[in-house]
């Protein structure tokens, strides 16, 4: 099972931690930077692949979704499984071992969201701490996030994220409505794991 992880990178301070977390798992890590970013990642390991795309959007969610769409526009391999990891997220130990037990076109995992909602974040980023469980009834906007879907390229290449704050949920709703889904609730993404004050570590 070939897995590629897609990350729009703006929080450079988390790059090394995410790199070390992903390194043992035999994935390809596609790291997307905006053309107007104040940094460039020129990396020597062949499993870390940098991309630079222009990004005309202004709000944080539109910029992130536009970055992901730019990567999708660049072309996908039909048989590869793709997943999305924001630049402050992590995977639990053993995550990829659980995922690789399945070879379905669409795999949904759960998301744990820490113990605290930091008081300093703006309202649109003040996400709750309840777990987003991989289950059919949760495949609706507000109960599922982009990091929870692992999808084969032949399906993902026909999808794009709306440039809205709920664009990821809207895309996931479309995918699950049109394809069989393997729900794997025991595999967990750690949402905003590197956000100060969210997780008790």
C-alpha positions, 0 to 999 in steps of 0.5 A, a space after each residue: 500500500 503506497 501512502 502519500 501525505 499532503 501538508 500545506 506548510 506555513 508553521 515552519 516551526 513544526 516541520 522537524 517534529 512532523 518529519 521525525 514522526 513520519 520518517 519511520 512509516 514508509 510514506 511520501 510527504 508532499 510539503 506545499 509552500 505558497 509562492 509568497 511564503 517567507 521561507 523555502 524548503 529545499 530538502 535532501 531526503 527523497 521521501 520529502 517532496 517540496 512544492 511551491 504554488 502561487 496562492 491568491 487567497 487571503 483568509 487562512 482556510 481559503 489559502 489552505 484549501 487553494 494549496 491543496 487544490 493546486 497539488 491535486 491539479 498537479 496530478 495524482 497516481 490512480 492506485 496511491 492512497 493520499 491523506 492530508 495532514 495540517 502543519 500542526 497535526 500528528 498521527 498516533 503511534 501505530 496509525 499506519 499499521 492500522 491503516 495498512 490492514 485495509 486496501 479500500 479506496 476510501 478509508 475514514 479514521 478518527 480524530 482526537 482533539 486534545 484536552 483544551 481549547 486554547 483561549 488565545 485563538 480566534 473564534 473560527 479556530 477555537 475547535 472543541 475537544 470531543 473526538 470526531 469518530 469515524 462513523 457514517 453518521 458523522 460524515 457531515 460538515 462540522 463532524 469530520 475533518 480533512 485529516 480523517 480521509 485516506 483516499 485512492 488517487 483515482 477518486 481524489 483526482 476528481 475532487 476539489 475543496 471549496 474555498 470555504 471554512 467548511 470546504 473539507 467537510 463538503 468535499 468529504 460529504 461528496 466522496 462518501 456519498 459516491 463511494 464505499 467507505 471503510 470506517 476505521 475508528 480505532 486509527 486516530 489522527 491527533 488534531 492540532 497536536 503542536 498547538 500550544 495549550 491544546 494537549 496535555 503532554 
